[in-house]
Amino acid sequence: MRIAVFSTKPYDRTSLEEANRDHGHELAFFEPRLTPETAALAEGYEGVCAFVNDQVDARVVGKLAEGGTRTVLLRSAGFNHVDLRAAAENDIAVARVPAYSPYAVAEHAMGLILTLNRKFHRAHARVREGNFALDGLLGFDLHGKTVGVVGTGKIGTVFCRIAAGFGCRILAHDPYPDDEVRELGARYVELDELFAGADIIALHLPLTPETHHLVDAAAVERMREGVVLINTSRGGLVDTRAVIEGLKSGKIGALGLDVYEEEADLFFEDLSGTVIQDDVFARLLTFPNVLVTGHQGFFTREALAAIAETTLGNATAAERGEGELHAVTLEDVKG
Ligand code: NAI
């Protein structure tokens, strides 16, 4: 298949070229994000490979269809950025990478918790300056604390296992409870009970119209004083303005984010020489108890190799009907 790869970074190129040795597709790498303005680059390419901040809305899908694209190959698990209705209307198949390394994201989530709690980032900076004072670095034992896990799919389950290993109690919430999670000692509860009972809350559910701003001002109000909130899923799950108010009042004791509502304008680029125009994001960075990483939860060698392999496998399945096509349809949104 001739495939136009958008939002290409050097590491994408390396992993896709490596995996392509077994698939033999014709790959063209484009650095720009997929937008209505750049969609024309895909003209004549049967496949378009897109990442999380590429725009796959109705306008773009229409342009891709006009240019002869038949398959959109998402190199991500999440598909909230795709207009599936427009894709179906234009007879464009959409495939994703349902699972690559749940460990990568779950371990990153625990890394955020450990760093926020024990303040590794501040300790590192201090020690390098010859400052060995401990004031301000006080943390708490994770052992015995209650962790609330919203969404116990692939990543949430691994996260529960990690948290159980630390000796945490686990409250879980998911419309489809999982026996493996129960066997770890987790108790499935309603969202309100989870918010009210957890010392640490980790979000591992997809962004859908129903879960948009799941954490809003009312949710923050219900949480424990000093709660640690972790979001490695999708920015839109959290109302950023509401959590900023929660941080200012002290209700939220620490916030770890790997995703941000308006990340498309910021993440994956080196903007160190420019002035950040997003005042809400800039405010987040002023808090000593906020740690933001730029959507790097997936970023391990194992995950990149698995993403590349499944993405190109999807192209092979779409083209030759060989192997499994991990298609996403409107049914997945309803489900
Ligand atoms: P998954 O599909 O295996 O699990 C999602 C779980 O959320 C399912 O069990 C589902 O029943 C549950 N869920 C759906 N609606 C819910 C609701 N309203 N309340 C509670 N639970 C609900 O997905 P997986 O692989 O575990 O990924 C989770 C999310 O992590 C993805 O949707 C994606 O947005 C994000 N992600 C982030 C990455 C990063 O680099 N930061 C990388 C990969 C995924």
Residues whose N, C-alpha, C, O or C-beta is under 5 A from the ligand:
A	BS01	NAI	A77 G78 P98 V105 V150 G151 T152 G153 K154 I155 G156 H173 D174 P175 Y176 H204 L205 P206 L207 T211 T232 S233 R234 D258 H295 Q296 G297 F298
